[in-house]
Amino acid sequence: MNKSPNILFFLLPKNEVEFVYENFSARQVLEKMDFHRYSAIPILSKDGKYIGTISEGDILMYIKHNPAAFEKLHTINILSIPRHRDVSSIKIDKNIDDLVYLIYQQNFVPVVDDYGSFIGIITRKTIIEYLINHEKISNIK
């Protein structure tokens, strides 16, 4: 019997993932995203719980609708910026079959434990590589 692996097999652990905390300013978030060349980054609470993911687009739309905010990005808390896309997390005890729909919709999926604490992410690239290497996808050239 060919059982699907637990998602821990694909996990990029928290200590290898860039994220921001809920008290970061929009400027701090943009600087971190720019430095690491990310278009989206997870937001965590001070106690390590996954809150959501903020994207460059979210911040740009906020500035577009609030032009004066551009000069005050260092004072604007990241949680005050509306997020236009819900980046869903998945619990640690799930398997790849549970992950497929989320990874189709998102570039990465945050992984949380039973208490909602962020433990890492799984990237779309990792899942596609697994599927190719295990011949779940054929005719890739």
C-alpha positions in Angstrom: 0.0 0.0 0.0 1.4 3.4 -1.0 0.5 5.8 1.8 0.8 9.5 1.4 3.5 11.1 3.6 2.8 13.3 6.5 3.3 17.0 5.7 6.3 17.1 8.1 8.2 15.5 5.3 7.9 18.7 3.3 8.3 21.2 6.1 10.7 24.2 6.0 11.0 24.8 9.8 10.3 28.1 11.4 14.0 28.8 12.1 14.6 28.7 8.3 11.6 30.9 7.4 11.4 34.7 7.3 8.3 36.1 9.1 7.2 39.3 10.8 5.5 40.0 14.1 2.2 41.6 14.6 3.8 44.8 16.1 6.0 45.5 12.9 5.4 48.6 11.0 4.5 48.5 7.3 8.0 49.9 6.5 9.7 47.2 8.5 7.7 44.5 6.6 8.4 46.1 3.2 12.1 46.3 4.1 12.2 42.6 5.1 10.3 41.5 2.0 12.6 43.6 -0.2 15.8 42.2 1.4 14.7 38.6 1.0 12.9 39.2 -2.4 9.6 37.9 -1.1 6.2 39.0 -2.4 4.4 37.7 0.8 5.4 36.9 4.3 3.7 35.3 7.3 2.6 37.4 10.3 3.0 35.9 13.8 1.7 37.0 17.2 4.2 37.8 19.9 3.5 34.3 21.3 4.2 32.6 17.9 0.7 32.0 16.6 0.0 32.3 12.9 -2.1 35.4 12.3 -2.1 35.6 8.5 0.1 36.6 5.5 0.7 40.1 4.2 1.6 40.7 0.6 3.3 43.5 -1.3 0.0 44.0 -3.1 -1.8 44.5 0.2 0.6 47.3 1.2 0.5 48.9 -2.2 -3.3 48.9 -2.3 -3.3 50.5 1.1 -0.9 53.2 -0.1 -3.0 53.7 -3.3 -6.1 54.3 -1.3 -4.3 56.4 1.4 -1.6 58.3 -0.4 -0.5 60.2 2.7 0.4 56.9 4.3 3.5 56.5 2.1 5.4 59.1 4.2 4.1 57.4 7.5 4.8 53.7 6.7 7.1 53.6 9.7 4.2 54.4 12.0 1.5 52.2 10.5 1.1 48.8 12.2 1.0 45.9 9.8 -2.3 44.6 11.2 -4.1 47.8 10.3 -3.5 47.1 6.6 -6.3 45.0 5.1 -5.2 41.7 3.6 -7.0 40.9 0.4 -6.2 37.2 0.3 -6.6 34.6 3.1 -3.5 32.4 3.1 -4.8 29.4 5.0 -2.7 27.3 7.3 -2.7 23.6 7.7 -2.3 21.5 10.9 0.8 19.4 11.4 -1.0 16.1 11.5 -2.3 16.3 7.9 -0.9 14.5 4.8 -0.1 15.5 1.3 -3.7 14.7 0.1 -5.0 17.4 2.5 -2.3 19.8 1.3 -2.9 19.6 -2.5 -5.8 22.1 -2.7 -4.1 24.7 -0.5 -0.8 24.5 -2.3 -2.7 24.9 -5.6 -4.2 28.1 -4.4 -1.1 29.5 -2.5 2.6 29.8 -3.1 3.2 28.4 0.3 1.2 27.0 3.1 1.9 27.9 6.8 1.9 24.9 9.1 0.7 25.1 12.7 0.5 22.8 15.6 -2.6 21.9 17.6 -2.4 25.2 19.5 -2.1 27.4 16.3 1.6 28.0 16.8 3.5 28.6 13.6 6.1 25.8 13.0 7.1 26.5 9.4 5.9 26.5 5.8 5.5 24.2 2.9 6.3 25.7 -0.5 4.6 24.9 -3.8 8.0 24.1 -5.3 8.7 21.4 -2.7 5.4 19.7 -3.5 5.8 19.9 -7.2 9.3 18.4 -6.9 8.0 15.6 -4.8 5.2 14.8 -7.3 7.7 14.8 -10.2 10.2 12.7 -8.4 7.6 10.2 -7.3 6.1 10.0 -10.8 2.8 11.3 -9.7 3.2 13.8 -12.5 4.4 12.6 -15.9 5.3 14.2 -19.2 7.2 17.1 -17.5 9.8 18.4 -19.9 
